[in-house]
Amino acid sequence: MTKRADNGLSPQIRVLSGGEHRVLAGIGHVDPGSLDGYREHGGYAGLERAVAHLGPEGVIDEIGRAGLRGRGGGGYPTAAKWRSARGRRAERRIVVANLMGADPAALGDRALAEGNPHLVLEGLLIAAFATGASEAILAVRRDWTAAIERLRTAVAQAEEQRFAGYLVMGTDFSCQVSVQEGSGALVAGEETALLAALAGDRGMPVIRPPYPTERGLWGAPTAVHNGETLAHAAWIMSHSAEAFASVGSEASRGTRLVTIHGRVPQPGVAEVPLGTPVGEIARLAGAGRGIKALFVGGAGGGALSGGELTMPYDYEPLRAAGAGIGLGQLLVTDDATCMVDTARFFLDWSAREACGKAIPCRIGTRRLVEALDRILAATPRPNDFTMLRELSRRMADTALCNLEARAPGPMLTTLARFPDEYRAHAERGGCLAGACATPELPPLVAPLADIETAPAAETR
Ligand SMILES: Cc1cc2nc3c(=O)[nH]c(=O)nc-3n(C[C@H](O)[C@H](O)[C@H](O)COP(=O)(O)O)c2cc1C
């Protein structure tokens, strides 16, 4: 049996102090195995308010007023998604909690599912009520064994006490909840791939539109939500839209779970108001002065330089900088980190995890890695830098899913911000960070003219 920390979380998950604990607040205080314990902390008051007082339209209005945006990366307004699913004429509707943890470096959803499973379940039931769904699925990454076990227990307890199942709380709202395990692949968290896998097909994306809220699992309108989004929905229903909206940025209200890792003394998960400067977030994990770059959003995100630490942690500013919020990953690097090698790491991971359905993705990501390998080995082809940018652009234009569209992000953003590191590797085989074991070679006869970079914001 895996050893667990006192707060009930797997040992690799540490909850950081500082920030604004809201959805993380229950962790360490609420017994994850007890519905009564959850009730003592106000649990299921949100569902009760929704079902007994607000009604589906009232719930959607409340979530809309709160300004909740999806925490799965895209930042799509949750109320709009619920309205779309509810507005379809259908006999059957479904809601899905996306707990696929596509990036193992993003620990927020796992912390919630392990530390406060009823909170995620309550959010899912509220989503089901609001959209008119009678089926709800908690789709969980297979190797999150503690989360799976606790979510199953939570569902059984909720059914027993009539918070889930038939005639919830004595009303005419019924919702069958199941927990389903899924593979831990990167693409498995993409919503259409997830729905394909849940339907028993191979977990590969399909073209949108139609969006899942129009035609999702088994053809039924389906609202797929990140686990953290659902936890915030439950929090909003029990604390009010105004309380939720009291922190955050103008465009993005509320808090966000961020997993801070890399060159920091205390890696862990922090809950911060959206719009907090990225450097301040890194400091919650003990990052000091020597931040060279922050890789935000994992393999589908991008790098900010140490000179951009005041940038607000928010969907639009990060996107405009060529990065992205992703699943809340924040990798801190220092002077001893090679930007080219780190970009290669992310790109290679995307290439390995590509499902293979879209040829430009399957071949394109591989070609990009090969070019980076040539650069790292100081054997670039004369037009490699042009090719990197051109191929990235084409991949984004033709992408079947965002794995492909966003895979070049870490490379494009480091190329824009740290061209000297690419130049040193390509022209001399030298690593400016002293991190790569590459022999120092004599300079090329002709310097590589095509390395000159486009501004970072134009790289995506
Ligand atoms: C490659 C890839 C992996 C993804 N992995 C996840 C994931 O692990 N968890 C998640 O919630 N969303 C993931 N998403 C986003 C989902 O497709 C979807 O937008 C999200 O679950 C919607 O939830 P939200 O409305 O709460 O943001 C991924 C997207 C892509 C392109």
The ligand as an ORCA input file, in Angstrom:
! r2SCAN-3c Opt
* xyz 0 1
  C      -3.775     17.222    -25.284
  C      -4.850     17.712    -24.355
  C      -4.919     17.184    -23.071
  C      -5.897     17.641    -22.193
  N      -5.928     17.123    -20.930
  C      -6.867     17.538    -20.048
  C      -6.918     16.999    -18.732
  O      -6.114     16.155    -18.343
  N      -7.874     17.476    -17.891
  C      -8.787     18.437    -18.290
  O      -9.629     18.817    -17.503
  N      -8.749     18.968    -19.530
  C      -7.824     18.534    -20.417
  N      -7.812     19.046    -21.684
  C      -8.873     20.024    -22.056
  C     -10.186     19.293    -22.436
  O     -10.156     19.002    -23.821
  C     -11.425     20.171    -22.150
  O     -11.257     21.420    -22.768
  C     -11.685     20.376    -20.668
  O     -11.810     19.150    -19.968
  C     -12.972     21.183    -20.491
  O     -13.194     21.451    -19.127
  P     -13.421     22.937    -18.589
  O     -14.570     23.510    -19.361
  O     -13.752     22.732    -17.165
  O     -12.161     23.683    -18.808
  C      -6.833     18.626    -22.585
  C      -6.752     19.166    -23.886
  C      -5.765     18.721    -24.753
  C      -5.682     19.295    -26.127
*
